[in-house]
Amino acid sequence: MRDEVKLCDGVVTLAPLHPAGPGADPRPEAPLPHDLHERWHEELPLRWRAHGPARAFGIRSDRPVGTVALRPAPAGFGAGDVDLVYVLHPEARGRGLATRAVLLACAYAGAEGARRAVILTPAGRPAAAAVAHRAGFARRGQISHADGTLSDWHVRALVRT
């Protein structure tokens, strides 16, 4: 896994989120929950340089449209499973860009040796799961979080190349 990795399908390009140099801002171009935004801002540059387990990419079409990240799956999932998280600017939604980004991230994860990709979505919200389904993920059940919320979990086997 290298900083210079760039993934493209002809419509969507994924490039690592990390500082381009001293003082550069690694924050994603899409709005994120505050705690996730802060963690990405502080940790991702170090993880990319150290070849650590988290990988986050900016999603670009004709302009920056969001982010997609891969990290080790939460406790309870299998070895080799990766958690895939994506965020798209509202104005970029509905054009298939998130699905394309998820497929590129899955190809990258498979090439890096991951076995399965997992996407967690809010329970009972089919619209939230639409990208996962279009990208070939299958719903496998629900997870209860410590705060009492439920998530549906979706999985897709990855091809190792």
Contacts in CASP RR format, 6 or more apart in sequence:
PFRMAT RR
TARGET T0000
AUTHOR 0000-0000-0000
METHOD contacts of the structure
MODEL  1
MRDEVKLCDGVVTLAPLHPAGPGADPRPEAPLPHDLHERWHEELPLRWRA
HGPARAFGIRSDRPVGTVALRPAPAGFGAGDVDLVYVLHPEARGRGLATR
AVLLACAYAGAEGARRAVILTPAGRPAAAAVAHRAGFARRGQISHADGTL
SDWHVRALVRT
1 48 0 8 1.000
1 51 0 8 1.000
1 52 0 8 1.000
1 55 0 8 1.000
1 112 0 8 1.000
3 16 0 8 1.000
3 18 0 8 1.000
3 48 0 8 1.000
3 49 0 8 1.000
4 16 0 8 1.000
5 15 0 8 1.000
5 16 0 8 1.000
5 108 0 8 1.000
6 13 0 8 1.000
6 14 0 8 1.000
6 15 0 8 1.000
7 13 0 8 1.000
7 14 0 8 1.000
7 15 0 8 1.000
7 57 0 8 1.000
7 104 0 8 1.000
7 105 0 8 1.000
7 107 0 8 1.000
7 108 0 8 1.000
8 14 0 8 1.000
8 104 0 8 1.000
9 100 0 8 1.000
9 103 0 8 1.000
9 104 0 8 1.000
11 61 0 8 1.000
11 97 0 8 1.000
11 100 0 8 1.000
12 59 0 8 1.000
12 60 0 8 1.000
12 61 0 8 1.000
12 97 0 8 1.000
12 100 0 8 1.000
12 101 0 8 1.000
12 104 0 8 1.000
13 59 0 8 1.000
13 60 0 8 1.000
13 61 0 8 1.000
14 57 0 8 1.000
14 58 0 8 1.000
14 59 0 8 1.000
14 60 0 8 1.000
14 68 0 8 1.000
14 101 0 8 1.000
14 104 0 8 1.000
14 105 0 8 1.000
14 108 0 8 1.000
15 57 0 8 1.000
15 58 0 8 1.000
15 60 0 8 1.000
16 48 0 8 1.000
16 55 0 8 1.000
16 56 0 8 1.000
16 57 0 8 1.000
16 58 0 8 1.000
17 26 0 8 1.000
17 27 0 8 1.000
17 28 0 8 1.000
17 40 0 8 1.000
17 44 0 8 1.000
17 56 0 8 1.000
17 57 0 8 1.000
17 58 0 8 1.000
17 67 0 8 1.000
18 26 0 8 1.000
18 44 0 8 1.000
18 45 0 8 1.000
18 48 0 8 1.000
18 49 0 8 1.000
19 25 0 8 1.000
19 26 0 8 1.000
19 45 0 8 1.000
25 41 0 8 1.000
26 40 0 8 1.000
26 41 0 8 1.000
26 44 0 8 1.000
26 45 0 8 1.000
27 37 0 8 1.000
27 40 0 8 1.000
27 41 0 8 1.000
28 37 0 8 1.000
28 40 0 8 1.000
28 56 0 8 1.000
28 58 0 8 1.000
28 66 0 8 1.000
28 67 0 8 1.000
28 87 0 8 1.000
29 58 0 8 1.000
29 64 0 8 1.000
29 65 0 8 1.000
29 66 0 8 1.000
29 67 0 8 1.000
29 89 0 8 1.000
30 59 0 8 1.000
30 64 0 8 1.000
30 65 0 8 1.000
30 66 0 8 1.000
30 67 0 8 1.000
30 87 0 8 1.000
30 88 0 8 1.000
30 89 0 8 1.000
31 87 0 8 1.000
31 89 0 8 1.000
32 40 0 8 1.000
32 67 0 8 1.000
32 87 0 8 1.000
40 56 0 8 1.000
40 69 0 8 1.000
43 54 0 8 1.000
44 54 0 8 1.000
44 56 0 8 1.000
47 53 0 8 1.000
47 54 0 8 1.000
47 55 0 8 1.000
48 55 0 8 1.000
53 71 0 8 1.000
53 72 0 8 1.000
54 69 0 8 1.000
54 70 0 8 1.000
54 71 0 8 1.000
54 72 0 8 1.000
55 69 0 8 1.000
55 70 0 8 1.000
55 71 0 8 1.000
55 108 0 8 1.000
56 67 0 8 1.000
56 68 0 8 1.000
56 69 0 8 1.000
56 70 0 8 1.000
57 67 0 8 1.000
57 68 0 8 1.000
57 69 0 8 1.000
57 101 0 8 1.000
57 105 0 8 1.000
58 64 0 8 1.000
58 66 0 8 1.000
58 67 0 8 1.000
58 68 0 8 1.000
59 65 0 8 1.000
59 66 0 8 1.000
59 67 0 8 1.000
59 68 0 8 1.000
59 86 0 8 1.000
59 88 0 8 1.000
59 97 0 8 1.000
59 98 0 8 1.000
59 101 0 8 1.000
61 92 0 8 1.000
61 95 0 8 1.000
61 97 0 8 1.000
64 89 0 8 1.000
65 88 0 8 1.000
65 89 0 8 1.000
65 92 0 8 1.000
65 97 0 8 1.000
66 86 0 8 1.000
66 87 0 8 1.000
66 88 0 8 1.000
66 89 0 8 1.000
66 92 0 8 1.000
66 101 0 8 1.000
67 86 0 8 1.000
67 87 0 8 1.000
68 84 0 8 1.000
68 85 0 8 1.000
68 86 0 8 1.000
68 87 0 8 1.000
68 98 0 8 1.000
68 101 0 8 1.000
68 102 0 8 1.000
68 104 0 8 1.000
68 105 0 8 1.000
69 84 0 8 1.000
69 85 0 8 1.000
69 86 0 8 1.000
70 82 0 8 1.000
70 83 0 8 1.000
70 84 0 8 1.000
70 105 0 8 1.000
70 108 0 8 1.000
70 109 0 8 1.000
70 114 0 8 1.000
70 117 0 8 1.000
71 82 0 8 1.000
71 83 0 8 1.000
71 85 0 8 1.000
72 80 0 8 1.000
72 81 0 8 1.000
72 82 0 8 1.000
72 83 0 8 1.000
73 80 0 8 1.000
73 81 0 8 1.000
73 82 0 8 1.000
73 83 0 8 1.000
73 116 0 8 1.000
73 118 0 8 1.000
74 83 0 8 1.000
74 120 0 8 1.000
74 143 0 8 1.000
77 83 0 8 1.000
77 116 0 8 1.000
77 118 0 8 1.000
78 115 0 8 1.000
78 116 0 8 1.000
79 115 0 8 1.000
80 113 0 8 1.000
80 114 0 8 1.000
80 115 0 8 1.000
80 116 0 8 1.000
81 114 0 8 1.000
81 115 0 8 1.000
81 116 0 8 1.000
81 117 0 8 1.000
81 118 0 8 1.000
81 155 0 8 1.000
82 109 0 8 1.000
82 114 0 8 1.000
82 116 0 8 1.000
82 117 0 8 1.000
82 118 0 8 1.000
83 117 0 8 1.000
83 118 0 8 1.000
83 119 0 8 1.000
83 120 0 8 1.000
84 102 0 8 1.000
84 105 0 8 1.000
84 106 0 8 1.000
84 109 0 8 1.000
84 117 0 8 1.000
84 118 0 8 1.000
84 119 0 8 1.000
85 119 0 8 1.000
86 98 0 8 1.000
86 101 0 8 1.000
86 102 0 8 1.000
86 105 0 8 1.000
86 131 0 8 1.000
88 97 0 8 1.000
88 98 0 8 1.000
88 101 0 8 1.000
96 134 0 8 1.000
98 131 0 8 1.000
99 131 0 8 1.000
99 134 0 8 1.000
99 135 0 8 1.000
102 119 0 8 1.000
102 131 0 8 1.000
102 132 0 8 1.000
102 135 0 8 1.000
103 135 0 8 1.000
105 117 0 8 1.000
106 117 0 8 1.000
106 135 0 8 1.000
106 156 0 8 1.000
106 158 0 8 1.000
107 159 0 8 1.000
107 161 0 8 1.000
109 117 0 8 1.000
109 158 0 8 1.000
110 158 0 8 1.000
110 159 0 8 1.000
110 160 0 8 1.000
110 161 0 8 1.000
111 160 0 8 1.000
111 161 0 8 1.000
113 158 0 8 1.000
113 160 0 8 1.000
114 158 0 8 1.000
115 157 0 8 1.000
115 158 0 8 1.000
116 155 0 8 1.000
116 156 0 8 1.000
116 157 0 8 1.000
116 158 0 8 1.000
117 137 0 8 1.000
117 155 0 8 1.000
117 156 0 8 1.000
117 158 0 8 1.000
118 153 0 8 1.000
118 154 0 8 1.000
118 155 0 8 1.000
119 129 0 8 1.000
119 131 0 8 1.000
119 132 0 8 1.000
119 137 0 8 1.000
119 153 0 8 1.000
119 154 0 8 1.000
119 155 0 8 1.000
120 143 0 8 1.000
120 151 0 8 1.000
120 152 0 8 1.000
120 153 0 8 1.000
120 154 0 8 1.000
121 128 0 8 1.000
121 129 0 8 1.000
121 132 0 8 1.000
121 151 0 8 1.000
121 152 0 8 1.000
121 154 0 8 1.000
122 128 0 8 1.000
122 149 0 8 1.000
122 150 0 8 1.000
122 151 0 8 1.000
122 152 0 8 1.000
123 142 0 8 1.000
123 149 0 8 1.000
123 150 0 8 1.000
123 151 0 8 1.000
123 152 0 8 1.000
124 152 0 8 1.000
125 152 0 8 1.000
129 139 0 8 1.000
129 152 0 8 1.000
129 154 0 8 1.000
132 139 0 8 1.000
132 154 0 8 1.000
132 156 0 8 1.000
133 139 0 8 1.000
133 154 0 8 1.000
135 156 0 8 1.000
136 156 0 8 1.000
137 154 0 8 1.000
137 155 0 8 1.000
137 156 0 8 1.000
138 154 0 8 1.000
138 155 0 8 1.000
138 156 0 8 1.000
139 152 0 8 1.000
139 153 0 8 1.000
139 154 0 8 1.000
140 153 0 8 1.000
140 154 0 8 1.000
140 155 0 8 1.000
141 152 0 8 1.000
141 153 0 8 1.000
142 150 0 8 1.000
142 151 0 8 1.000
142 152 0 8 1.000
142 153 0 8 1.000
143 150 0 8 1.000
143 151 0 8 1.000
143 153 0 8 1.000
144 150 0 8 1.000
145 151 0 8 1.000
END
